[in-house]
Amino acid sequence: MPDTPLKVAIVGLGWWATAIANGAQRSEELEIVSCYTRNEEKRAAFAKEYGCEPAESYEAILADGSIEGVLITTPNTAHAGQIEAAMAAGKHVWVEKPITNTLAEAPGVFKAWRKAGRTLAVGHCYRRAAGHRMMKRMIDDGTLGRPLWAEAAFTNPAGQNFTTDRWRYFKSECPGGPLMQMGIHHCDTLQYLLGKPMRVTGLHKRLATPAEIDDVSMTLYEHESGAVSNVTTCFTSPNMFTMKLHGTEAALHLEMVRENLTFAERTNEETTLLIEKKGETGWMQVELPAMRDMVQDELEEFARCARSGDAPETGPAEAVHALAMVEGSVRSAEEGRPLEMAALLDGIDL
Amino acid sequence: MPDTPLKVAIVGLGWWATAIANGAQRSEELEIVSCYTRNEEKRAAFAKEYGCEPAESYEAILADGSIEGVLITTPNTAHAGQIEAAMAAGKHVWVEKPITNTLAEAPGVFKAWRKAGRTLAVGHCYRRAAGHRMMKRMIDDGTLGRPLWAEAAFTNPAGQNFTTDRWRYFKSECPGGPLMQMGIHHCDTLQYLLGKPMRVTGLHKRLATPAEIDDVSMTLYEHESGAVSNVTTCFTSPNMFTMKLHGTEAALHLEMVRENLTFAERTNEETTLLIEKKGETGWMQVELPAMRDMVQDELEEFARCARSGDAPETGPAEAVHALAMVEGSVRSAEEGRPLEMAALLDGIDL
């Protein structure tokens, strides 16, 4: 644990900022000292709720020498510029996924990060959930045998009511729709479980949302390990979060209830992990170890890395791969062919 | 019910013939009077077990005027020739899926069938399972809302031990591997639930089988209704049969235990169908009506159609679509691009 909590400011105060701020409050390793969003009333309310100072502007945060890092929970299109500005000001950055809105923005972020030599951690918290950590352990200890395939889905019905005052309504602000907003978590977890993806084939459809984004996606991934995976996302069907993983010796089925993710401390207790071993019939419950919640866990790792200079588990390289799994799916669907991950990442100095 | 049971012979006496013969024995609508396989000992044992006469040859069955129909449960490569010969002999035919081994064989079968004017029913029994019938009902009565996407998987570990004395070992005899042998059932059920498929994108890998077939497949389908689906099959991971279906108003999750499919009468009681409605949290069990098992059901329909001249639910047209969903997936993977179903079916007189 650091000697004193890492002093951070949070910028972008939507519903996910609440989840992040709650996670920070559960920790003694970082302290939110400042917050900013354009709306003055909103930032005053947030400052009051979380016992921090409302800042006049993002620039004021960056100019404040007492602030060591920023937590960025703004809309995706703002990430690249805000990371670059924070790095230039010598701040450590934790940014909610995706690292940037598009792969085209990644080189600028990498350049700013390398020049600054500060910590850049990206909010791919789901791989830290107790169930996914246990799945990884069961790969590593041989319980699963050779991993062969995974099937993941992440859905919610919010897109049935999207209106033009929400940035998720627009293709330019939310390319990839539900795959970018929800499925990217599965993308990151799949690279964690099955190794880097090599090839991507995507299918995107607009079926039931009034928004201009596609609301259903299905994507096939081929991983460097040989294993294959598919990710289904939907913005217009009931809440569901599942991850199936089959190996030669066992099958695993994870399901998480995620209606109340702003209460991330509940994700562990609302997780079910089942196993079926080869030669046995029926699913058995896997007992999960007591763990910190995934949000608190990622924020504390960020604070420790900022102090130690260690690399966070999901730094820019992992985050850009996850982003390429999303953008590659969208481009693959547009072009009607599988795309190579290496080609998508060409020109990004990983 | 027909006045007297339809007199049928069964040809090809492997493990699936046992399931079919058991299904026939549970019914009063058809009677197995004769059986044939090349191995004399095997057919004598089968004849004794099921109280029928062993035939000297398939030709002898076709020449026997007292036999009204044949049940074909031979390896896939034999189907086309045996259907054509049976049709030429004026017999009704029930053939286990796939209707033929390849789409190239389909035109010959269609020609023989049209010329003979006899019943040709194909064994796509799974859509008849209580759970799938209930899913269809919940689409039709609006419970599901607009169907958006489905995710289906069908796996078993048999391919870990495939040897060269089994026809499923060889690509030429079992093109599509687990998608042809197991996943084709999901293909048929998906066209039943979501309408005809329009486009197919496949991915096939050989990961953990000693056989020459690919043992893992993932396929994306776009249906004429707009809905999308994916089918995952694996011959080298533990037994699993699942079907998820999400619509705008509800999500359904079906799981069947299929270790003992030769006891098809158990499939209904070993089925779990869960529903989650929009706005509610957590899955609720759906009560399934008491039904005949899916094998008995399909055989009785065959017997009735043979007598009445009615079209069976899965006749040659439905079966060729299901086959095209398999062969299209394989060809799509080879060509590295999505394929149009219409192009795959070109030249087949549906």
Interface residues (C-beta under 8 A of the other chain):
Chain A: R146 L148 W149 E151 A153 T155 P157 Q160 T201 L203 K205 L207 A208 D215 V216 M218 L220 E222 G226 A227 V228 S229 N230 T232 C234 T236 S237 P238 N239 M240 T242 K244 H246 G247 T248 A250 A251 V257 E259 E276 K277 K278 E280 T281 G282 G336 R337 P338
Chain B: R146 L148 W149 E151 A153 T155 P157 Q160 T201 L203 K205 L207 A208 D215 V216 M218 L220 E222 G226 A227 V228 S229 N230 T232 C234 T236 S237 P238 N239 M240 T242 K244 H246 G247 T248 A250 A251 V257 E259 E276 K277 K278 G279 E280 T281 G282 G336 R337 P338
